[in-house]
């Protein structure tokens, strides 16, 4: 293991984050609300720290990143970046506790959207913008951003791309990794801009439109309002955000193909169809469950809330238009189950990913067929192609590890004094990168009341979920460090 290139790339990432803070600085300067100097100091400290690492550990020419170094960079980067990203909250006094500030920052960068803030509307605009920008940077990945704008890593950048990009399959749009990253970010920026325009058209102020678009496309969920999207009470805004949450939860490679003229790319993709059908079925069930007089008492109103909040959970965005913790149990159970599959591979959404669940279901179906017809020879297929047994084993291993991590973390959280529903839903939503859960961490509540230990457990859950378990666990395995 060569620490020199690892620390050099981490320095590069810090420089990117520090430069990004300058955008929040500009917003702060425009509104002149007193958070200008805290953001400026945070930016300078982050840039100088990153530059110092770059200078001290400057990689010599011809060095390529190895797979091990890629995993260490990704894991270390996602631990260190929030430590610097939380500085504006600390220096401004908006969040005086480092534990709470780090929780808010890692929740932003991992696009979880879980918050310890009880009243976000009192925050100055600069901090609100930075809070939303952490989502947007983390959504496509700061590392992928670095590959897009600073191709200093050469072919070694593939090691970072493999460790960073979510899902069991990674579509290379072009033969060159830097070009792939640029294309993905171009699609990302284009979709974000489109949502901003449509939200402004619906009457949302420019600042709120930008912040909510950052959070939507990144599948984040941080809002500038205490009541989240429900504050605007607009069916039009609900519909726009629902549509873009759906786009965020879908493989961005499919969006790129559609923009290039392949308009049938989405519907030829098995995972996309599974994601779409799951959404329709879940929305119908939840609509039927909450249409009664004990909840909303109106089918159209129930459908509006169901369509939005079901997609918010499936895409792991975490926006809310109502307090679904007050819904009937069957609706809450449906939402809890939707947290685990999450969105599609290659999207900004979290969770285990629909492709894994789909292939696991197809594997189970094949095994049932073999019990009936022992001599039957059949393969598990995806998009018409047979899936290798090695991939199916890897998917099975991932799901077992994901569920085991969820169970252990929920037990640890319960040991801090939380009730069972809160413990399970808090871990599930943080691992999936969703944000609001059930119990005392529902949409109308937050995570401020949790103990410091519980918050650090959830910090780890966010990190594990964002990097899809393996990327973190592999770094802590003894065999990883052996020559």
C-alpha positions as CSV (number, residue, x, y, z in Angstrom):
1,X,0.0,0.0,0.0
2,X,1.4,3.4,-1.1
3,X,0.1,6.1,1.2
4,X,1.7,8.9,-0.9
5,X,-0.7,8.8,-3.9
6,X,-3.6,8.1,-1.4
7,X,-3.0,11.3,0.6
8,X,-2.3,13.2,-2.6
9,X,-5.7,12.4,-4.1
10,X,-7.4,13.1,-0.7
11,X,-5.7,16.5,-0.9
12,X,-7.1,17.0,-4.3
13,X,-10.6,16.2,-3.1
14,X,-10.3,18.7,-0.3
15,X,-9.3,21.4,-2.7
16,X,-12.4,20.7,-4.8
17,X,-14.6,20.9,-1.7
18,X,-12.9,24.2,-0.6
19,X,-13.4,25.7,-4.0
20,X,-17.1,24.6,-3.9
21,X,-17.5,26.5,-0.6
22,X,-16.8,29.7,-2.5
23,X,-20.2,29.4,-4.2
24,X,-21.8,29.4,-0.8
25,X,-19.6,32.4,0.0
26,X,-21.0,34.3,-3.0
27,X,-24.5,33.6,-1.8
28,X,-23.7,34.7,1.7
29,X,-22.1,37.9,0.4
30,X,-25.2,38.6,-1.6
31,X,-27.6,38.3,1.3
32,X,-25.2,39.8,3.9
33,X,-26.5,37.8,6.8
34,X,-23.4,37.4,8.9
35,X,-22.1,34.0,7.7
36,X,-19.7,35.4,5.2
37,X,-16.5,35.2,7.3
38,X,-17.2,31.7,8.7
39,X,-17.7,30.3,5.2
40,X,-14.6,32.2,4.0
41,X,-12.4,30.8,6.8
42,X,-13.8,27.3,6.2
43,X,-13.0,27.6,2.5
44,X,-9.5,28.8,3.1
45,X,-8.7,26.1,5.7
46,X,-10.1,23.4,3.4
47,X,-8.2,24.6,0.3
48,X,-4.9,25.1,2.2
49,X,-5.2,21.7,3.9
50,X,-5.8,20.0,0.6
51,X,-3.0,22.0,-1.1
52,X,-0.6,21.0,1.7
53,X,-1.3,17.3,1.2
54,X,-0.8,17.8,-2.5
55,X,2.6,19.4,-2.0
56,X,3.8,17.1,0.7
57,X,2.7,13.9,-1.0
58,X,3.0,14.9,-4.7
59,X,2.9,11.8,-6.8
60,X,5.8,11.2,-9.1
61,X,5.1,10.8,-12.8
62,X,4.0,7.4,-14.1
63,X,2.4,6.2,-10.9
64,X,-0.9,4.5,-11.3
65,X,-3.5,3.9,-8.6
66,X,-4.0,0.3,-7.7
67,X,-7.4,-1.2,-6.7
68,X,-6.4,-1.2,-3.0
69,X,-5.5,2.4,-3.1
70,X,-8.7,3.3,-4.8
71,X,-10.7,1.7,-2.0
72,X,-8.7,3.5,0.7
73,X,-9.1,6.9,-1.1
74,X,-12.8,6.5,-1.4
75,X,-13.3,5.4,2.2
76,X,-10.8,7.9,3.7
77,X,-12.2,10.7,1.5
78,X,-15.8,10.2,2.6
79,X,-14.7,10.2,6.2
80,X,-12.4,13.3,6.0
81,X,-14.5,15.5,3.6
82,X,-17.4,15.9,6.1
83,X,-14.9,16.9,8.8
84,X,-14.0,19.9,6.6
85,X,-17.5,20.3,5.2
86,X,-18.9,20.9,8.7
87,X,-16.6,23.8,9.4
88,X,-19.1,26.5,8.1
89,X,-21.7,25.2,10.6
90,X,-19.2,25.2,13.5
91,X,-17.5,28.6,12.8
92,X,-20.9,30.3,12.3
93,X,-22.2,28.8,15.6
94,X,-25.3,27.4,13.8
95,X,-24.3,24.0,15.0
96,X,-21.8,24.4,17.9
97,X,-21.3,20.7,18.6
98,X,-18.7,18.9,16.4
99,X,-20.7,15.6,16.7
100,X,-23.9,17.4,15.4
101,X,-22.0,19.4,12.7
102,X,-20.3,16.3,11.4
103,X,-23.6,14.4,11.4
104,X,-25.2,17.2,9.3
105,X,-22.2,17.3,6.9
106,X,-21.9,13.5,6.3
107,X,-25.7,13.4,5.9
108,X,-25.3,16.0,3.2
109,X,-22.4,14.5,1.3
110,X,-23.8,10.9,1.5
111,X,-27.2,12.4,0.3
112,X,-29.0,11.0,3.3
113,X,-30.9,14.1,4.4
114,X,-31.1,13.2,8.1
115,X,-30.8,16.4,10.1
116,X,-30.3,17.5,13.6
117,X,-31.6,21.0,12.9
118,X,-34.9,21.8,14.6
119,X,-35.5,25.0,12.6
120,X,-33.7,25.3,9.3
121,X,-35.5,28.5,8.4
122,X,-33.5,30.6,10.8
123,X,-30.2,29.6,9.1
124,X,-28.6,32.3,6.9
125,X,-28.9,31.8,3.1
126,X,-25.2,31.0,2.7
127,X,-25.3,28.1,5.1
128,X,-28.6,26.8,3.6
129,X,-27.0,26.9,0.2
130,X,-23.8,25.1,1.4
131,X,-26.1,22.5,3.1
132,X,-27.8,21.8,-0.2
133,X,-24.6,21.9,-2.2
134,X,-23.1,19.1,-0.1
135,X,-26.0,17.0,-1.5
136,X,-25.3,17.9,-5.0
137,X,-21.6,17.3,-4.8
138,X,-22.1,13.9,-3.0
139,X,-24.9,12.8,-5.4
140,X,-22.7,12.1,-8.4
141,X,-19.6,11.8,-6.2
142,X,-16.9,14.2,-5.5
143,X,-14.4,11.6,-6.8
144,X,-16.3,11.4,-10.1
145,X,-16.3,15.2,-10.2
146,X,-12.5,15.2,-9.8
147,X,-12.1,12.7,-12.6
148,X,-14.3,14.9,-14.8
149,X,-12.4,18.1,-14.3
150,X,-8.9,17.0,-13.2
151,X,-7.8,13.9,-15.2
152,X,-4.5,13.9,-13.3
153,X,-5.0,10.3,-12.3
154,X,-4.8,8.9,-15.8
155,X,-6.0,5.3,-16.2
156,X,-5.6,4.9,-12.4
157,X,-8.8,6.9,-12.2
158,X,-10.7,3.7,-13.1
159,X,-9.8,2.3,-9.6
160,X,-11.6,5.3,-8.0
161,X,-14.5,5.0,-10.4
162,X,-15.0,1.3,-9.6
163,X,-14.8,2.0,-5.8
164,X,-17.1,5.0,-6.0
165,X,-19.9,4.4,-8.5
166,X,-22.8,2.6,-7.0
167,X,-24.3,-0.7,-8.1
168,X,-23.3,-4.2,-9.3
169,X,-22.9,-2.9,-12.9
170,X,-21.2,0.2,-14.1
171,X,-21.9,1.4,-17.7
172,X,-18.8,2.9,-19.3
173,X,-20.2,5.4,-21.7
174,X,-16.9,5.9,-23.4
175,X,-13.6,4.1,-23.3
176,X,-11.9,6.8,-21.2
177,X,-12.9,7.1,-17.6
178,X,-12.4,10.9,-17.5
179,X,-14.7,11.4,-20.5
180,X,-17.3,9.1,-18.9
181,X,-17.2,11.2,-15.7
182,X,-17.7,14.4,-17.8
183,X,-20.6,12.9,-19.6
184,X,-22.3,11.8,-16.4
185,X,-21.8,15.2,-14.9
186,X,-23.1,16.9,-18.0
187,X,-26.3,14.9,-17.7
188,X,-26.4,15.7,-14.0
189,X,-26.1,19.4,-14.5
190,X,-28.6,19.5,-17.4
191,X,-31.3,17.7,-15.4
192,X,-30.7,20.0,-12.4
193,X,-31.1,23.1,-14.5
194,X,-34.3,21.7,-16.0
195,X,-35.8,21.2,-12.6
196,X,-34.8,24.7,-11.4
197,X,-36.6,26.3,-14.4
198,X,-39.7,24.2,-13.9
199,X,-39.9,25.0,-10.1
200,X,-39.5,28.7,-10.8
201,X,-42.3,28.5,-13.3
202,X,-44.4,27.0,-10.5
203,X,-43.9,30.0,-8.3
204,X,-41.0,28.8,-6.2
205,X,-38.3,31.5,-5.5
206,X,-35.0,31.1,-7.3
207,X,-33.0,30.4,-4.1
208,X,-35.4,27.7,-3.0
209,X,-35.7,26.3,-6.5
210,X,-31.9,25.9,-6.7
211,X,-31.5,24.3,-3.3
212,X,-34.4,21.9,-3.8
213,X,-33.1,20.9,-7.2
214,X,-29.7,20.2,-5.7
215,X,-31.4,18.0,-3.2
216,X,-33.8,16.3,-5.6
217,X,-31.3,15.3,-8.3
218,X,-28.8,14.1,-5.7
219,X,-31.6,12.1,-3.9
220,X,-30.7,14.1,-0.8
221,X,-33.7,15.7,0.9
222,X,-32.4,18.7,2.7
223,X,-35.0,21.5,2.4
224,X,-34.9,25.2,3.1
225,X,-38.2,24.9,4.9
226,X,-39.2,23.1,8.1
227,X,-42.2,21.5,6.4
228,X,-40.1,20.4,3.4
229,X,-41.9,20.4,0.1
230,X,-45.2,20.4,2.0
231,X,-44.5,24.1,2.8
232,X,-45.4,25.1,-0.7
233,X,-48.7,23.2,-0.8
234,X,-48.7,23.1,-4.6
235,X,-49.8,20.0,-6.6
236,X,-47.7,21.4,-9.5
237,X,-44.5,21.5,-7.4
238,X,-45.3,18.1,-6.0
239,X,-45.6,16.7,-9.5
240,X,-42.4,18.3,-10.7
241,X,-40.3,17.1,-7.7
242,X,-41.8,13.6,-8.0
243,X,-40.8,13.4,-11.7
244,X,-37.2,14.5,-11.0
245,X,-37.0,12.2,-8.0
246,X,-37.9,9.4,-10.4
247,X,-35.2,10.5,-12.8
248,X,-32.7,10.7,-9.9
249,X,-33.5,7.1,-8.9
250,X,-32.9,5.8,-12.5
251,X,-29.6,4.9,-14.1
252,X,-28.0,8.0,-15.5
253,X,-26.5,6.0,-18.3
254,X,-30.1,5.5,-19.6
255,X,-30.8,9.3,-19.4
256,X,-27.6,9.8,-21.5
257,X,-28.8,7.2,-24.0
258,X,-32.2,8.9,-24.3
259,X,-30.6,12.3,-24.8
260,X,-28.5,10.8,-27.6
261,X,-31.7,9.7,-29.4
262,X,-32.3,6.2,-28.0
263,X,-35.7,7.0,-26.6
264,X,-36.5,3.3,-25.9
265,X,-33.4,2.7,-23.8
266,X,-35.3,3.0,-20.5
267,X,-38.1,0.5,-21.4
268,X,-35.6,-2.0,-22.7
269,X,-33.9,-2.1,-19.4
270,X,-35.1,-4.8,-17.0
271,X,-34.2,-2.9,-13.8
272,X,-36.0,0.3,-15.0
273,X,-39.2,-1.7,-15.7
274,X,-39.0,-3.4,-12.3
275,X,-38.4,0.0,-10.6
276,X,-41.4,1.6,-12.5
277,X,-43.7,-1.4,-11.8
278,X,-42.7,-1.4,-8.1
279,X,-43.5,2.3,-7.9
280,X,-47.0,1.9,-9.5
281,X,-47.9,-1.1,-7.2
282,X,-46.7,0.6,-4.1
283,X,-48.5,3.8,-4.9
284,X,-51.8,2.0,-5.5
285,X,-51.5,0.1,-2.2
286,X,-50.6,3.2,-0.2
287,X,-53.3,5.3,-1.9
288,X,-55.9,2.6,-0.9
289,X,-54.6,2.5,2.6
290,X,-54.7,6.2,3.3
291,X,-57.8,7.2,1.3
292,X,-60.1,6.3,4.3
293,X,-61.7,8.8,6.6
294,X,-59.2,8.1,9.3
295,X,-56.3,9.6,7.2
296,X,-57.1,11.8,4.2
297,X,-60.6,10.8,3.4
298,X,-60.2,11.6,-0.3
299,X,-58.9,9.4,-3.1
300,X,-57.3,12.3,-5.1
301,X,-55.7,13.8,-2.1
302,X,-54.5,10.3,-1.0
303,X,-53.0,9.7,-4.5
304,X,-51.2,13.0,-4.4
305,X,-49.5,12.3,-1.1
306,X,-48.9,8.6,-2.0
307,X,-47.3,9.3,-5.4
308,X,-45.0,11.9,-3.9
309,X,-43.9,10.1,-0.7
310,X,-43.6,6.7,-2.2
311,X,-41.2,8.0,-4.8
312,X,-39.4,10.0,-2.2
313,X,-38.7,6.8,-0.3
314,X,-37.9,4.7,-3.4
315,X,-35.5,7.2,-4.7
316,X,-34.1,7.7,-1.2
317,X,-34.6,11.4,-1.4
318,X,-36.4,11.9,1.9
319,X,-38.6,14.9,1.0
320,X,-42.1,14.9,2.6
321,X,-45.4,16.6,1.9
322,X,-47.1,15.1,5.0
323,X,-46.2,13.3,8.1
324,X,-46.4,9.7,7.0
325,X,-45.5,8.5,10.5
326,X,-49.2,9.2,11.2
327,X,-50.4,6.9,8.3
328,X,-52.0,3.5,9.0
329,X,-49.6,0.7,9.7
330,X,-49.8,-1.0,6.3
331,X,-48.8,2.2,4.5
332,X,-45.8,2.6,6.9
333,X,-44.8,-1.0,6.4
334,X,-44.8,-0.5,2.6
335,X,-42.6,2.5,2.9
336,X,-40.2,0.7,5.3
337,X,-39.8,-2.2,2.8
338,X,-39.2,0.2,-0.1
339,X,-36.2,1.6,1.8
340,X,-34.2,-1.6,1.2
341,X,-34.2,-1.9,-2.6
342,X,-33.9,1.9,-3.0
343,X,-33.2,3.1,-6.6
344,X,-31.5,1.7,-9.6
345,X,-27.8,1.0,-10.1
346,X,-26.0,4.0,-11.7
347,X,-28.4,6.4,-10.0
348,X,-27.9,8.9,-7.1
349,X,-30.3,6.8,-5.0
350,X,-29.2,4.6,-2.2
351,X,-30.4,1.2,-0.9
352,X,-29.4,-2.3,-2.1
353,X,-30.4,-1.3,-5.7
354,X,-33.3,-2.8,-7.6
355,X,-31.1,-4.8,-10.0
356,X,-29.8,-6.9,-7.0
357,X,-33.4,-7.5,-5.8
358,X,-34.6,-8.4,-9.3
359,X,-31.8,-10.8,-9.9
360,X,-32.2,-12.4,-6.5
361,X,-36.0,-12.9,-7.2
362,X,-35.1,-14.4,-10.6
363,X,-32.6,-16.7,-9.0
364,X,-35.2,-17.9,-6.4
365,X,-37.7,-18.5,-9.3
366,X,-35.2,-20.6,-11.2
367,X,-34.6,-22.7,-8.1
368,X,-38.3,-23.3,-7.7
369,X,-38.5,-24.4,-11.3
370,X,-35.6,-26.8,-10.8
371,X,-37.4,-28.4,-7.8
372,X,-40.3,-29.2,-10.2
373,X,-38.1,-30.1,-13.1
374,X,-34.8,-31.4,-11.8
375,X,-33.3,-31.8,-15.3
376,X,-34.2,-28.3,-16.3
377,X,-31.2,-26.2,-17.4
378,X,-31.9,-22.5,-17.3
379,X,-30.0,-19.3,-16.7
380,X,-30.9,-16.1,-14.8
381,X,-31.1,-13.4,-17.4
382,X,-30.9,-9.6,-17.3
383,X,-31.7,-7.5,-20.4
384,X,-31.8,-10.7,-22.4
385,X,-28.3,-11.8,-21.4
386,X,-27.4,-14.7,-19.1
387,X,-25.9,-13.5,-15.8
388,X,-22.7,-15.2,-14.6
389,X,-23.0,-17.3,-11.5
390,X,-20.1,-15.3,-10.0
391,X,-22.2,-12.1,-10.1
392,X,-25.2,-13.9,-8.5
393,X,-23.0,-15.1,-5.7
394,X,-21.7,-11.6,-5.2
395,X,-25.2,-10.2,-5.1
396,X,-26.3,-12.8,-2.5
397,X,-23.2,-12.0,-0.4
398,X,-23.9,-8.3,-0.6
399,X,-27.5,-8.6,0.5
400,X,-26.6,-10.9,3.4
401,X,-23.9,-8.4,4.5
402,X,-26.3,-5.5,4.1
403,X,-29.0,-7.1,6.2
404,X,-26.5,-8.2,8.8
405,X,-25.1,-4.7,9.1
406,X,-28.6,-3.3,9.4
407,X,-29.5,-5.8,12.2
408,X,-26.3,-5.2,14.2
409,X,-26.6,-1.4,13.9
410,X,-30.3,-1.5,14.9
411,X,-29.4,-3.5,18.0
412,X,-26.6,-1.1,18.9
413,X,-28.9,1.8,18.4
414,X,-31.6,0.2,20.6
415,X,-29.0,-0.2,23.3
416,X,-28.7,3.6,23.5
417,X,-32.3,3.6,24.8
418,X,-34.3,4.1,21.5
419,X,-37.5,2.1,20.9
420,X,-37.5,-0.7,18.3
421,X,-39.4,1.2,15.6
422,X,-37.1,4.2,15.8
423,X,-33.9,2.1,16.0
424,X,-34.8,0.0,13.0
425,X,-36.2,2.8,10.8
426,X,-33.3,5.1,11.7
427,X,-30.7,2.6,10.6
428,X,-32.7,1.5,7.5
429,X,-33.2,5.1,6.3
430,X,-29.5,6.1,7.0
431,X,-28.1,3.1,5.2
432,X,-30.5,3.7,2.3
433,X,-29.6,7.4,2.3
434,X,-33.2,8.5,2.8
435,X,-33.4,10.7,5.9
436,X,-36.7,10.7,7.7
437,X,-37.8,7.4,9.2
438,X,-40.6,6.3,11.6
439,X,-41.0,6.7,15.3
440,X,-39.2,9.6,16.8
441,X,-37.2,10.2,13.6
442,X,-40.2,10.7,11.4
443,X,-40.8,13.5,8.9
444,X,-42.2,15.8,11.6
445,X,-39.2,15.2,13.8
446,X,-35.4,15.0,13.4
447,X,-32.3,13.4,14.9
448,X,-31.3,16.1,17.4
449,X,-32.6,14.2,20.4
450,X,-30.4,11.1,19.8
451,X,-27.3,10.5,22.0
452,X,-23.8,11.2,20.7
453,X,-23.2,7.5,20.4
454,X,-26.4,6.9,18.4
455,X,-25.4,9.7,16.0
456,X,-21.9,8.2,15.4
457,X,-23.5,4.8,14.7
458,X,-25.8,6.4,12.2
459,X,-22.8,8.3,10.7
460,X,-21.2,4.9,10.1
461,X,-24.5,3.6,8.6
462,X,-24.6,6.5,6.2
463,X,-21.0,5.9,5.1
464,X,-21.6,2.1,4.7
465,X,-24.8,2.6,2.7
466,X,-23.3,5.3,0.4
467,X,-20.2,3.2,-0.4
468,X,-22.3,0.0,-0.7
469,X,-20.8,-1.9,2.3
470,X,-17.9,-3.7,0.4
471,X,-15.9,-0.6,-0.3
472,X,-15.6,0.1,3.4
473,X,-15.4,-3.4,4.9
474,X,-12.7,-4.5,2.4
475,X,-10.4,-1.8,3.8
476,X,-10.8,-3.2,7.4
477,X,-10.1,-6.8,6.4
478,X,-6.7,-8.3,7.3
479,X,-6.1,-9.8,3.9
480,X,-6.5,-6.3,2.3
481,X,-3.2,-5.1,4.0
482,X,-1.2,-8.3,3.3
483,X,1.3,-8.1,0.4
